[in-house]
Amino acid sequence: MGGTVKRNSKFRLVRNGVVVWEGQLSSLKHFKDDRREVPAGYECGIGLEGYSDLKPGDTIECYEIVEVSRAL
């Protein structure tokens, strides 16, 4: 998987195949610097807005909803 983690994207936390949280980030950091986005291949720190019960094995998914106009 690849891509860029963007602070204004939507996120969800999946545990054992079940979505347990959906929302926005409270923070996105690369080292100690606040970032708007972090490219693939770089480590980053993520804070989930209103959620802190992360457990080993959890998966954080990042996605964007893009509206595409219909072509006839």
CHARMM-style PDB file with segment names, atoms N, HN, CA, C and O in Angstrom:
ATOM      1  N   MET     1       0.838  -1.167   0.000  1.00  0.00      PROA
ATOM      2  CA  MET     1       0.000   0.000   0.000  1.00  0.00      PROA
ATOM      3  C   MET     1       0.888   1.236   0.000  1.00  0.00      PROA
ATOM      4  O   MET     1       1.979   1.231   0.569  1.00  0.00      PROA
ATOM      5  N   GLY     2       0.424   2.261  -0.624  1.00  0.00      PROA
ATOM      6  HN  GLY     2      -0.463   2.266  -1.086  1.00  0.00      PROA
ATOM      7  CA  GLY     2       1.195   3.486  -0.667  1.00  0.00      PROA
ATOM      8  C   GLY     2       0.273   4.674  -0.719  1.00  0.00      PROA
ATOM      9  O   GLY     2      -0.949   4.536  -0.775  1.00  0.00      PROA
ATOM     10  N   GLY     3       0.869   5.831  -0.701  1.00  0.00      PROA
ATOM     11  HN  GLY     3       1.862   5.943  -0.656  1.00  0.00      PROA
ATOM     12  CA  GLY     3       0.073   7.045  -0.760  1.00  0.00      PROA
ATOM     13  C   GLY     3       0.575   8.054   0.236  1.00  0.00      PROA
ATOM     14  O   GLY     3       1.648   7.900   0.820  1.00  0.00      PROA
ATOM     15  N   THR     4      -0.206   9.078   0.419  1.00  0.00      PROA
ATOM     16  HN  THR     4      -1.077   9.203  -0.056  1.00  0.00      PROA
ATOM     17  CA  THR     4       0.138  10.161   1.324  1.00  0.00      PROA
ATOM     18  C   THR     4      -0.917  10.261   2.414  1.00  0.00      PROA
ATOM     19  O   THR     4      -2.114  10.219   2.130  1.00  0.00      PROA
ATOM     20  N   VAL     5      -0.478  10.392   3.655  1.00  0.00      PROA
ATOM     21  HN  VAL     5       0.494  10.426   3.885  1.00  0.00      PROA
ATOM     22  CA  VAL     5      -1.406  10.622   4.758  1.00  0.00      PROA
ATOM     23  C   VAL     5      -1.638  12.123   4.834  1.00  0.00      PROA
ATOM     24  O   VAL     5      -0.697  12.890   5.034  1.00  0.00      PROA
ATOM     25  N   LYS     6      -2.883  12.541   4.675  1.00  0.00      PROA
ATOM     26  HN  LYS     6      -3.647  11.917   4.512  1.00  0.00      PROA
ATOM     27  CA  LYS     6      -3.231  13.961   4.709  1.00  0.00      PROA
ATOM     28  C   LYS     6      -4.083  14.244   5.938  1.00  0.00      PROA
ATOM     29  O   LYS     6      -5.016  13.505   6.252  1.00  0.00      PROA
ATOM     30  N   ARG     7      -3.749  15.313   6.617  1.00  0.00      PROA
ATOM     31  HN  ARG     7      -2.991  15.914   6.362  1.00  0.00      PROA
ATOM     32  CA  ARG     7      -4.430  15.664   7.864  1.00  0.00      PROA
ATOM     33  C   ARG     7      -5.940  15.848   7.675  1.00  0.00      PROA
ATOM     34  O   ARG     7      -6.710  15.506   8.572  1.00  0.00      PROA
ATOM     35  N   ASN     8      -6.375  16.379   6.535  1.00  0.00      PROA
ATOM     36  HN  ASN     8      -5.749  16.657   5.807  1.00  0.00      PROA
ATOM     37  CA  ASN     8      -7.803  16.652   6.328  1.00  0.00      PROA
ATOM     38  C   ASN     8      -8.559  15.478   5.709  1.00  0.00      PROA
ATOM     39  O   ASN     8      -9.732  15.622   5.365  1.00  0.00      PROA
ATOM     40  N   SER     9      -7.913  14.324   5.560  1.00  0.00      PROA
ATOM     41  HN  SER     9      -6.960  14.208   5.840  1.00  0.00      PROA
ATOM     42  CA  SER     9      -8.599  13.134   5.050  1.00  0.00      PROA
ATOM     43  C   SER     9      -9.504  12.560   6.135  1.00  0.00      PROA
ATOM     44  O   SER     9      -9.507  13.033   7.271  1.00  0.00      PROA
ATOM     45  N   LYS    10     -10.258  11.553   5.777  1.00  0.00      PROA
ATOM     46  HN  LYS    10     -10.256  11.169   4.854  1.00  0.00      PROA
ATOM     47  CA  LYS    10     -11.096  10.837   6.733  1.00  0.00      PROA
ATOM     48  C   LYS    10     -10.322   9.590   7.174  1.00  0.00      PROA
ATOM     49  O   LYS    10      -9.530   9.035   6.413  1.00  0.00      PROA
ATOM     50  N   PHE    11     -10.564   9.166   8.408  1.00  0.00      PROA
ATOM     51  HN  PHE    11     -11.207   9.617   9.027  1.00  0.00      PROA
ATOM     52  CA  PHE    11      -9.845   8.031   8.970  1.00  0.00      PROA
ATOM     53  C   PHE    11     -10.817   7.097   9.661  1.00  0.00      PROA
ATOM     54  O   PHE    11     -11.885   7.504  10.120  1.00  0.00      PROA
ATOM     55  N   ARG    12     -10.419   5.825   9.723  1.00  0.00      PROA
ATOM     56  HN  ARG    12      -9.552   5.494   9.350  1.00  0.00      PROA
ATOM     57  CA  ARG    12     -11.185   4.858  10.503  1.00  0.00      PROA
ATOM     58  C   ARG    12     -10.200   3.887  11.152  1.00  0.00      PROA
ATOM     59  O   ARG    12      -9.138   3.589  10.606  1.00  0.00      PROA
ATOM     60  N   LEU    13     -10.581   3.410  12.318  1.00  0.00      PROA
ATOM     61  HN  LEU    13     -11.444   3.651  12.761  1.00  0.00      PROA
ATOM     62  CA  LEU    13      -9.786   2.451  13.066  1.00  0.00      PROA
ATOM     63  C   LEU    13     -10.506   1.114  13.008  1.00  0.00      PROA
ATOM     64  O   LEU    13     -11.672   1.009  13.388  1.00  0.00      PROA
ATOM     65  N   VAL    14      -9.803   0.089  12.528  1.00  0.00      PROA
ATOM     66  HN  VAL    14      -8.856   0.174  12.219  1.00  0.00      PROA
ATOM     67  CA  VAL    14     -10.390  -1.240  12.366  1.00  0.00      PROA
ATOM     68  C   VAL    14      -9.708  -2.190  13.352  1.00  0.00      PROA
ATOM     69  O   VAL    14      -8.481  -2.270  13.411  1.00  0.00      PROA
ATOM     70  N   ARG    15     -10.526  -2.905  14.120  1.00  0.00      PROA
ATOM     71  HN  ARG    15     -11.523  -2.840  14.072  1.00  0.00      PROA
ATOM     72  CA  ARG    15     -10.022  -3.885  15.086  1.00  0.00      PROA
ATOM     73  C   ARG    15     -10.745  -5.200  14.845  1.00  0.00      PROA
ATOM     74  O   ARG    15     -11.971  -5.266  14.934  1.00  0.00      PROA
ATOM     75  N   ASN    16      -9.989  -6.242  14.542  1.00  0.00      PROA
ATOM     76  HN  ASN    16      -8.993  -6.188  14.470  1.00  0.00      PROA
ATOM     77  CA  ASN    16     -10.562  -7.572  14.280  1.00  0.00      PROA
ATOM     78  C   ASN    16     -11.636  -7.529  13.198  1.00  0.00      PROA
ATOM     79  O   ASN    16     -12.651  -8.218  13.303  1.00  0.00      PROA
ATOM     80  N   GLY    17     -11.418  -6.719  12.152  1.00  0.00      PROA
ATOM     81  HN  GLY    17     -10.594  -6.160  12.066  1.00  0.00      PROA
ATOM     82  CA  GLY    17     -12.341  -6.639  11.034  1.00  0.00      PROA
ATOM     83  C   GLY    17     -13.559  -5.764  11.268  1.00  0.00      PROA
ATOM     84  O   GLY    17     -14.436  -5.685  10.408  1.00  0.00      PROA
ATOM     85  N   VAL    18     -13.629  -5.098  12.429  1.00  0.00      PROA
ATOM     86  HN  VAL    18     -12.916  -5.161  13.128  1.00  0.00      PROA
ATOM     87  CA  VAL    18     -14.778  -4.257  12.765  1.00  0.00      PROA
ATOM     88  C   VAL    18     -14.308  -2.808  12.916  1.00  0.00      PROA
ATOM     89  O   VAL    18     -13.310  -2.539  13.585  1.00  0.00      PROA
ATOM     90  N   VAL    19     -15.033  -1.880  12.289  1.00  0.00      PROA
ATOM     91  HN  VAL    19     -15.844  -2.098  11.746  1.00  0.00      PROA
ATOM     92  CA  VAL    19     -14.707  -0.458  12.422  1.00  0.00      PROA
ATOM     93  C   VAL    19     -15.144  -0.006  13.815  1.00  0.00      PROA
ATOM     94  O   VAL    19     -16.328  -0.066  14.149  1.00  0.00      PROA
ATOM     95  N   VAL    20     -14.176   0.449  14.633  1.00  0.00      PROA
ATOM     96  HN  VAL    20     -13.215   0.498  14.362  1.00  0.00      PROA
ATOM     97  CA  VAL    20     -14.497   0.867  16.000  1.00  0.00      PROA
ATOM     98  C   VAL    20     -14.464   2.384  16.171  1.00  0.00      PROA
ATOM     99  O   VAL    20     -14.917   2.900  17.193  1.00  0.00      PROA
ATOM    100  N   TRP    21     -13.934   3.103  15.183  1.00  0.00      PROA
ATOM    101  HN  TRP    21     -13.566   2.684  14.353  1.00  0.00      PROA
ATOM    102  CA  TRP    21     -13.889   4.567  15.250  1.00  0.00      PROA
ATOM    103  C   TRP    21     -13.779   5.116  13.840  1.00  0.00      PROA
ATOM    104  O   TRP    21     -13.088   4.542  12.998  1.00  0.00      PROA
ATOM    105  N   GLU    22     -14.467   6.241  13.576  1.00  0.00      PROA
ATOM    106  HN  GLU    22     -15.029   6.707  14.260  1.00  0.00      PROA
ATOM    107  CA  GLU    22     -14.325   6.987  12.324  1.00  0.00      PROA
ATOM    108  C   GLU    22     -14.270   8.458  12.662  1.00  0.00      PROA
ATOM    109  O   GLU    22     -15.000   8.929  13.534  1.00  0.00      PROA
ATOM    110  N   GLY    23     -13.404   9.189  11.974  1.00  0.00      PROA
ATOM    111  HN  GLY    23     -12.811   8.806  11.266  1.00  0.00      PROA
ATOM    112  CA  GLY    23     -13.334  10.618  12.239  1.00  0.00      PROA
ATOM    113  C   GLY    23     -12.133  11.279  11.602  1.00  0.00      PROA
ATOM    114  O   GLY    23     -11.638  10.843  10.563  1.00  0.00      PROA
ATOM    115  N   GLN    24     -11.671  12.347  12.249  1.00  0.00      PROA
ATOM    116  HN  GLN    24     -12.074  12.701  13.093  1.00  0.00      PROA
ATOM    117  CA  GLN    24     -10.561  13.160  11.757  1.00  0.00      PROA
ATOM    118  C   GLN    24      -9.369  13.002  12.700  1.00  0.00      PROA
ATOM    119  O   GLN    24      -9.489  12.442  13.790  1.00  0.00      PROA
ATOM    120  N   LEU    25      -8.238  13.498  12.265  1.00  0.00      PROA
ATOM    121  HN  LEU    25      -8.140  13.952  11.380  1.00  0.00      PROA
ATOM    122  CA  LEU    25      -7.046  13.495  13.103  1.00  0.00      PROA
ATOM    123  C   LEU    25      -7.033  14.713  14.012  1.00  0.00      PROA
ATOM    124  O   LEU    25      -7.491  15.791  13.632  1.00  0.00      PROA
ATOM    125  N   SER    26      -6.507  14.531  15.212  1.00  0.00      PROA
ATOM    126  HN  SER    26      -6.136  13.655  15.521  1.00  0.00      PROA
ATOM    127  CA  SER    26      -6.256  15.677  16.082  1.00  0.00      PROA
ATOM    128  C   SER    26      -4.833  16.176  15.876  1.00  0.00      PROA
ATOM    129  O   SER    26      -4.539  17.345  16.126  1.00  0.00      PROA
ATOM    130  N   SER    27      -3.938  15.279  15.415  1.00  0.00      PROA
ATOM    131  HN  SER    27      -4.177  14.329  15.212  1.00  0.00      PROA
ATOM    132  CA  SER    27      -2.561  15.696  15.127  1.00  0.00      PROA
ATOM    133  C   SER    27      -1.919  14.761  14.110  1.00  0.00      PROA
ATOM    134  O   SER    27      -2.240  13.575  14.035  1.00  0.00      PROA
ATOM    135  N   LEU    28      -1.007  15.328  13.334  1.00  0.00      PROA
ATOM    136  HN  LEU    28      -0.746  16.291  13.396  1.00  0.00      PROA
ATOM    137  CA  LEU    28      -0.194  14.577  12.381  1.00  0.00      PROA
ATOM    138  C   LEU    28       1.205  15.159  12.469  1.00  0.00      PROA
ATOM    139  O   LEU    28       1.415  16.336  12.179  1.00  0.00      PROA
ATOM    140  N   LYS    29       2.163  14.329  12.872  1.00  0.00      PROA
ATOM    141  HN  LYS    29       1.993  13.373  13.107  1.00  0.00      PROA
ATOM    142  CA  LYS    29       3.526  14.824  13.075  1.00  0.00      PROA
ATOM    143  C   LYS    29       4.540  13.937  12.373  1.00  0.00      PROA
ATOM    144  O   LYS    29       4.366  12.723  12.266  1.00  0.00      PROA
ATOM    145  N   HSD    30       5.596  14.568  11.902  1.00  0.00      PROA
ATOM    146  HN  HSD    30       5.737  15.554  11.989  1.00  0.00      PROA
ATOM    147  CA  HSD    30       6.780  13.884  11.387  1.00  0.00      PROA
ATOM    148  C   HSD    30       7.915  14.365  12.269  1.00  0.00      PROA
ATOM    149  O   HSD    30       8.263  15.545  12.250  1.00  0.00      PROA
ATOM    150  N   PHE    31       8.497  13.452  13.045  1.00  0.00      PROA
ATOM    151  HN  PHE    31       8.214  12.493  13.061  1.00  0.00      PROA
ATOM    152  CA  PHE    31       9.389  13.810  14.149  1.00  0.00      PROA
ATOM    153  C   PHE    31       8.614  14.743  15.076  1.00  0.00      PROA
ATOM    154  O   PHE    31       7.550  14.346  15.552  1.00  0.00      PROA
ATOM    155  N   LYS    32       9.077  15.944  15.356  1.00  0.00      PROA
ATOM    156  HN  LYS    32       9.941  16.266  14.969  1.00  0.00      PROA
ATOM    157  CA  LYS    32       8.337  16.841  16.257  1.00  0.00      PROA
ATOM    158  C   LYS    32       7.589  17.927  15.507  1.00  0.00      PROA
ATOM    159  O   LYS    32       6.972  18.795  16.125  1.00  0.00      PROA
ATOM    160  N   ASP    33       7.637  17.890  14.185  1.00  0.00      PROA
ATOM    161  HN  ASP    33       8.138  17.185  13.684  1.00  0.00      PROA
ATOM    162  CA  ASP    33       7.018  18.933  13.365  1.00  0.00      PROA
ATOM    163  C   ASP    33       5.573  18.583  13.021  1.00  0.00      PROA
ATOM    164  O   ASP    33       5.288  17.473  12.571  1.00  0.00      PROA
ATOM    165  N   ASP    34       4.656  19.538  13.235  1.00  0.00      PROA
ATOM    166  HN  ASP    34       4.887  20.439  13.600  1.00  0.00      PROA
ATOM    167  CA  ASP    34       3.279  19.368  12.766  1.00  0.00      PROA
ATOM    168  C   ASP    34       3.292  19.383  11.249  1.00  0.00      PROA
ATOM    169  O   ASP    34       3.989  20.195  10.641  1.00  0.00      PROA
ATOM    170  N   ARG    35       2.530  18.493  10.635  1.00  0.00      PROA
ATOM    171  HN  ARG    35       1.964  17.833  11.129  1.00  0.00      PROA
ATOM    172  CA  ARG    35       2.486  18.392   9.181  1.00  0.00      PROA
ATOM    173  C   ARG    35       1.062  18.368   8.679  1.00  0.00      PROA
ATOM    174  O   ARG    35       0.153  17.921   9.378  1.00  0.00      PROA
ATOM    175  N   ARG    36       0.867  18.856   7.449  1.00  0.00      PROA
ATOM    176  HN  ARG    36       1.605  19.219   6.881  1.00  0.00      PROA
ATOM    177  CA  ARG    36      -0.435  18.731   6.774  1.00  0.00      PROA
ATOM    178  C   ARG    36      -0.525  17.398   6.057  1.00  0.00      PROA
ATOM    179  O   ARG    36      -1.608  16.831   5.915  1.00  0.00      PROA
ATOM    180  N   GLU    37       0.632  16.895   5.600  1.00  0.00      PROA
ATOM    181  HN  GLU    37       1.511  17.356   5.715  1.00  0.00      PROA
ATOM    182  CA  GLU    37       0.668  15.584   4.954  1.00  0.00      PROA
ATOM    183  C   GLU    37       2.042  14.960   5.137  1.00  0.00      PROA
ATOM    184  O   GLU    37       3.042  15.652   5.321  1.00  0.00      PROA
ATOM    185  N   VAL    38       2.063  13.622   5.080  1.00  0.00      PROA
ATOM    186  HN  VAL    38       1.250  13.059   4.930  1.00  0.00      PROA
ATOM    187  CA  VAL    38       3.305  12.861   5.180  1.00  0.00      PROA
ATOM    188  C   VAL    38       3.292  11.845   4.046  1.00  0.00      PROA
ATOM    189  O   VAL    38       2.361  11.045   3.952  1.00  0.00      PROA
ATOM    190  N   PRO    39       4.320  11.859   3.171  1.00  0.00      PROA
ATOM    191  CA  PRO    39       4.336  10.934   2.037  1.00  0.00      PROA
ATOM    192  C   PRO    39       4.620   9.489   2.457  1.00  0.00      PROA
ATOM    193  O   PRO    39       5.121   9.232   3.551  1.00  0.00      PROA
ATOM    194  N   ALA    40       4.291   8.560   1.570  1.00  0.00      PROA
ATOM    195  HN  ALA    40       3.884   8.768   0.680  1.00  0.00      PROA
ATOM    196  CA  ALA    40       4.530   7.138   1.804  1.00  0.00      PROA
ATOM    197  C   ALA    40       6.011   6.908   2.057  1.00  0.00      PROA
ATOM    198  O   ALA    40       6.864   7.563   1.458  1.00  0.00      PROA
ATOM    199  N   GLY    41       6.307   5.975   2.945  1.00  0.00      PROA
ATOM    200  HN  GLY    41       5.615   5.443   3.432  1.00  0.00      PROA
ATOM    201  CA  GLY    41       7.683   5.626   3.237  1.00  0.00      PROA
ATOM    202  C   GLY    41       8.284   6.380   4.410  1.00  0.00      PROA
ATOM    203  O   GLY    41       9.404   6.084   4.825  1.00  0.00      PROA
ATOM    204  N   TYR    42       7.557   7.352   4.952  1.00  0.00      PROA
ATOM    205  HN  TYR    42       6.648   7.593   4.615  1.00  0.00      PROA
ATOM    206  CA  TYR    42       8.040   8.123   6.094  1.00  0.00      PROA
ATOM    207  C   TYR    42       7.224   7.778   7.332  1.00  0.00      PROA
ATOM    208  O   TYR    42       6.016   7.556   7.246  1.00  0.00      PROA
ATOM    209  N   GLU    43       7.889   7.735   8.481  1.00  0.00      PROA
ATOM    210  HN  GLU    43       8.870   7.916   8.551  1.00  0.00      PROA
ATOM    211  CA  GLU    43       7.182   7.500   9.733  1.00  0.00      PROA
ATOM    212  C   GLU    43       6.465   8.765  10.162  1.00  0.00      PROA
ATOM    213  O   GLU    43       6.906   9.876   9.865  1.00  0.00      PROA
ATOM    214  N   CYS    44       5.357   8.589  10.861  1.00  0.00      PROA
ATOM    215  HN  CYS    44       4.999   7.687  11.102  1.00  0.00      PROA
ATOM    216  CA  CYS    44       4.630   9.750  11.368  1.00  0.00      PROA
ATOM    217  C   CYS    44       3.899   9.372  12.647  1.00  0.00      PROA
ATOM    218  O   CYS    44       3.657   8.198  12.928  1.00  0.00      PROA
ATOM    219  N   GLY    45       3.560  10.392  13.406  1.00  0.00      PROA
ATOM    220  HN  GLY    45       3.757  11.346  13.178  1.00  0.00      PROA
ATOM    221  CA  GLY    45       2.747  10.218  14.600  1.00  0.00      PROA
ATOM    222  C   GLY    45       1.343  10.706  14.311  1.00  0.00      PROA
ATOM    223  O   GLY    45       1.153  11.769  13.720  1.00  0.00      PROA
ATOM    224  N   ILE    46       0.355   9.921  14.733  1.00  0.00      PROA
ATOM    225  HN  ILE    46       0.509   9.057  15.213  1.00  0.00      PROA
ATOM    226  CA  ILE    46      -1.039  10.242  14.440  1.00  0.00      PROA
ATOM    227  C   ILE    46      -1.822  10.290  15.744  1.00  0.00      PROA
ATOM    228  O   ILE    46      -1.727   9.380  16.568  1.00  0.00      PROA
ATOM    229  N   GLY    47      -2.598  11.356  15.928  1.00  0.00      PROA
ATOM    230  HN  GLY    47      -2.676  12.095  15.259  1.00  0.00      PROA
ATOM    231  CA  GLY    47      -3.533  11.452  17.047  1.00  0.00      PROA
ATOM    232  C   GLY    47      -4.945  11.420  16.503  1.00  0.00      PROA
ATOM    233  O   GLY    47      -5.293  12.213  15.629  1.00  0.00      PROA
ATOM    234  N   LEU    48      -5.761  10.510  17.011  1.00  0.00      PROA
ATOM    235  HN  LEU    48      -5.478   9.865  17.721  1.00  0.00      PROA
ATOM    236  CA  LEU    48      -7.141  10.385  16.551  1.00  0.00      PROA
ATOM    237  C   LEU    48      -8.036  11.263  17.417  1.00  0.00      PROA
ATOM    238  O   LEU    48      -8.002  11.171  18.644  1.00  0.00      PROA
ATOM    239  N   GLU    49      -8.831  12.106  16.783  1.00  0.00      PROA
ATOM    240  HN  GLU    49      -8.859  12.181  15.786  1.00  0.00      PROA
ATOM    241  CA  GLU    49      -9.687  13.049  17.511  1.00  0.00      PROA
ATOM    242  C   GLU    49     -10.727  12.310  18.353  1.00  0.00      PROA
ATOM    243  O   GLU    49     -11.576  11.599  17.815  1.00  0.00      PROA
ATOM    244  N   GLY    50     -10.657  12.480  19.666  1.00  0.00      PROA
ATOM    245  HN  GLY    50      -9.967  13.058  20.103  1.00  0.00      PROA
ATOM    246  CA  GLY    50     -11.646  11.888  20.559  1.00  0.00      PROA
ATOM    247  C   GLY    50     -11.485  10.401  20.795  1.00  0.00      PROA
ATOM    248  O   GLY    50     -12.415   9.762  21.288  1.00  0.00      PROA
ATOM    249  N   TYR    51     -10.322   9.815  20.458  1.00  0.00      PROA
ATOM    250  HN  TYR    51      -9.567  10.334  20.057  1.00  0.00      PROA
ATOM    251  CA  TYR    51     -10.130   8.378  20.642  1.00  0.00      PROA
ATOM    252  C   TYR    51      -8.685   8.105  21.038  1.00  0.00      PROA
ATOM    253  O   TYR    51      -7.759   8.641  20.428  1.00  0.00      PROA
ATOM    254  N   SER    52      -8.490   7.272  22.059  1.00  0.00      PROA
ATOM    255  HN  SER    52      -9.242   6.836  22.554  1.00  0.00      PROA
ATOM    256  CA  SER    52      -7.129   6.969  22.499  1.00  0.00      PROA
ATOM    257  C   SER    52      -6.927   5.505  22.876  1.00  0.00      PROA
ATOM    258  O   SER    52      -5.859   5.151  23.377  1.00  0.00      PROA
ATOM    259  N   ASP    53      -7.915   4.649  22.652  1.00  0.00      PROA
ATOM    260  HN  ASP    53      -8.782   4.937  22.245  1.00  0.00      PROA
ATOM    261  CA  ASP    53      -7.844   3.248  23.062  1.00  0.00      PROA
ATOM    262  C   ASP    53      -7.247   2.362  21.965  1.00  0.00      PROA
ATOM    263  O   ASP    53      -7.867   1.381  21.556  1.00  0.00      PROA
ATOM    264  N   LEU    54      -6.045   2.707  21.488  1.00  0.00      PROA
ATOM    265  HN  LEU    54      -5.541   3.504  21.820  1.00  0.00      PROA
ATOM    266  CA  LEU    54      -5.386   1.902  20.458  1.00  0.00      PROA
ATOM    267  C   LEU    54      -4.806   0.639  21.076  1.00  0.00      PROA
ATOM    268  O   LEU    54      -4.316   0.660  22.206  1.00  0.00      PROA
ATOM    269  N   LYS    55      -4.863  -0.461  20.330  1.00  0.00      PROA
ATOM    270  HN  LYS    55      -5.261  -0.477  19.413  1.00  0.00      PROA
ATOM    271  CA  LYS    55      -4.346  -1.743  20.799  1.00  0.00      PROA
ATOM    272  C   LYS    55      -3.459  -2.348  19.713  1.00  0.00      PROA
ATOM    273  O   LYS    55      -3.627  -2.041  18.533  1.00  0.00      PROA
ATOM    274  N   PRO    56      -2.508  -3.213  20.107  1.00  0.00      PROA
ATOM    275  CA  PRO    56      -1.677  -3.888  19.100  1.00  0.00      PROA
ATOM    276  C   PRO    56      -2.559  -4.642  18.104  1.00  0.00      PROA
ATOM    277  O   PRO    56      -3.509  -5.318  18.498  1.00  0.00      PROA
ATOM    278  N   GLY    57      -2.242  -4.525  16.826  1.00  0.00      PROA
ATOM    279  HN  GLY    57      -1.469  -3.976  16.507  1.00  0.00      PROA
ATOM    280  CA  GLY    57      -3.015  -5.198  15.783  1.00  0.00      PROA
ATOM    281  C   GLY    57      -4.084  -4.330  15.151  1.00  0.00      PROA
ATOM    282  O   GLY    57      -4.665  -4.716  14.137  1.00  0.00      PROA
ATOM    283  N   ASP    58      -4.362  -3.152  15.730  1.00  0.00      PROA
ATOM    284  HN  ASP    58      -3.891  -2.838  16.554  1.00  0.00      PROA
ATOM    285  CA  ASP    58      -5.333  -2.234  15.132  1.00  0.00      PROA
ATOM    286  C   ASP    58      -4.803  -1.721  13.800  1.00  0.00      PROA
ATOM    287  O   ASP    58      -3.592  -1.599  13.613  1.00  0.00      PROA
ATOM    288  N   THR    59      -5.701  -1.423  12.882  1.00  0.00      PROA
ATOM    289  HN  THR    59      -6.685  -1.522  13.034  1.00  0.00      PROA
ATOM    290  CA  THR    59      -5.344  -0.860  11.581  1.00  0.00      PROA
ATOM    291  C   THR    59      -6.012   0.496  11.440  1.00  0.00      PROA
ATOM    292  O   THR    59      -7.212   0.637  11.676  1.00  0.00      PROA
ATOM    293  N   ILE    60      -5.217   1.505  11.048  1.00  0.00      PROA
ATOM    294  HN  ILE    60      -4.242   1.390  10.857  1.00  0.00      PROA
ATOM    295  CA  ILE    60      -5.761   2.832  10.781  1.00  0.00      PROA
ATOM    296  C   ILE    60      -5.836   2.996   9.274  1.00  0.00      PROA
ATOM    297  O   ILE    60      -4.823   2.897   8.582  1.00  0.00      PROA
ATOM    298  N   GLU    61      -7.031   3.244   8.767  1.00  0.00      PROA
ATOM    299  HN  GLU    61      -7.854   3.324   9.330  1.00  0.00      PROA
ATOM    300  CA  GLU    61      -7.234   3.454   7.333  1.00  0.00      PROA
ATOM    301  C   GLU    61      -7.477   4.931   7.072  1.00  0.00      PROA
ATOM    302  O   GLU    61      -8.212   5.594   7.804  1.00  0.00      PROA
ATOM    303  N   CYS    62      -6.851   5.435   6.019  1.00  0.00      PROA
ATOM    304  HN  CYS    62      -6.254   4.897   5.424  1.00  0.00      PROA
ATOM    305  CA  CYS    62      -6.986   6.832   5.615  1.00  0.00      PROA
ATOM    306  C   CYS    62      -7.628   6.837   4.232  1.00  0.00      PROA
ATOM    307  O   CYS    62      -7.205   6.093   3.347  1.00  0.00      PROA
ATOM    308  N   TYR    63      -8.656   7.681   4.043  1.00  0.00      PROA
ATOM    309  HN  TYR    63      -8.999   8.285   4.762  1.00  0.00      PROA
ATOM    310  CA  TYR    63      -9.309   7.709   2.736  1.00  0.00      PROA
ATOM    311  C   TYR    63      -9.871   9.086   2.458  1.00  0.00      PROA
ATOM    312  O   TYR    63     -10.060   9.895   3.366  1.00  0.00      PROA
ATOM    313  N   GLU    64     -10.133   9.337   1.194  1.00  0.00      PROA
ATOM    314  HN  GLU    64      -9.980   8.680   0.456  1.00  0.00      PROA
ATOM    315  CA  GLU    64     -10.767  10.576   0.753  1.00  0.00      PROA
ATOM    316  C   GLU    64     -11.990  10.224  -0.069  1.00  0.00      PROA
ATOM    317  O   GLU    64     -12.000   9.224  -0.787  1.00  0.00      PROA
ATOM    318  N   ILE    65     -13.012  11.038   0.036  1.00  0.00      PROA
ATOM    319  HN  ILE    65     -13.004  11.850   0.619  1.00  0.00      PROA
ATOM    320  CA  ILE    65     -14.204  10.877  -0.794  1.00  0.00      PROA
ATOM    321  C   ILE    65     -14.102  11.909  -1.905  1.00  0.00      PROA
ATOM    322  O   ILE    65     -14.040  13.113  -1.652  1.00  0.00      PROA
ATOM    323  N   VAL    66     -14.086  11.420  -3.132  1.00  0.00      PROA
ATOM    324  HN  VAL    66     -14.136  10.443  -3.337  1.00  0.00      PROA
ATOM    325  CA  VAL    66     -13.933  12.293  -4.293  1.00  0.00      PROA
ATOM    326  C   VAL    66     -15.181  12.184  -5.147  1.00  0.00      PROA
ATOM    327  O   VAL    66     -15.572  11.089  -5.551  1.00  0.00      PROA
ATOM    328  N   GLU    67     -15.809  13.320  -5.424  1.00  0.00      PROA
ATOM    329  HN  GLU    67     -15.492  14.210  -5.096  1.00  0.00      PROA
ATOM    330  CA  GLU    67     -16.974  13.324  -6.301  1.00  0.00      PROA
ATOM    331  C   GLU    67     -16.496  13.446  -7.739  1.00  0.00      PROA
ATOM    332  O   GLU    67     -15.689  14.315  -8.069  1.00  0.00      PROA
ATOM    333  N   VAL    68     -17.001  12.572  -8.577  1.00  0.00      PROA
ATOM    334  HN  VAL    68     -17.657  11.867  -8.309  1.00  0.00      PROA
ATOM    335  CA  VAL    68     -16.641  12.565  -9.989  1.00  0.00      PROA
ATOM    336  C   VAL    68     -17.900  12.845 -10.790  1.00  0.00      PROA
ATOM    337  O   VAL    68     -18.921  12.184 -10.603  1.00  0.00      PROA
ATOM    338  N   SER    69     -17.829  13.823 -11.682  1.00  0.00      PROA
ATOM    339  HN  SER    69     -16.999  14.361 -11.834  1.00  0.00      PROA
ATOM    340  CA  SER    69     -19.004  14.124 -12.498  1.00  0.00      PROA
ATOM    341  C   SER    69     -19.213  13.012 -13.516  1.00  0.00      PROA
ATOM    342  O   SER    69     -18.261  12.442 -14.051  1.00  0.00      PROA
ATOM    343  N   ARG    70     -20.446  12.728 -13.759  1.00  0.00      PROA
ATOM    344  HN  ARG    70     -21.219  13.191 -13.324  1.00  0.00      PROA
ATOM    345  CA  ARG    70     -20.819  11.638 -14.648  1.00  0.00      PROA
ATOM    346  C   ARG    70     -20.688  12.073 -16.101  1.00  0.00      PROA
ATOM    347  O   ARG    70     -21.166  13.141 -16.483  1.00  0.00      PROA
ATOM    348  N   ALA    71     -20.047  11.250 -16.898  1.00  0.00      PROA
ATOM    349  HN  ALA    71     -19.658  10.383 -16.587  1.00  0.00      PROA
ATOM    350  CA  ALA    71     -19.894  11.547 -18.326  1.00  0.00      PROA
ATOM    351  C   ALA    71     -20.933  10.753 -19.114  1.00  0.00      PROA
ATOM    352  O   ALA    71     -21.151   9.568 -18.860  1.00  0.00      PROA
ATOM    353  N   LEU    72     -21.558  11.415 -20.060  1.00  0.00      PROA
ATOM    354  HN  LEU    72     -21.380  12.377 -20.266  1.00  0.00      PROA
ATOM    355  CA  LEU    72     -22.565  10.741 -20.891  1.00  0.00      PROA
ATOM    356  C   LEU    72     -22.023  10.449 -22.263  1.00  0.00      PROA
ATOM    357  OT1 LEU    72     -22.730   9.886 -23.099  1.00  0.00      PROA
TER     358      LEU     72
END
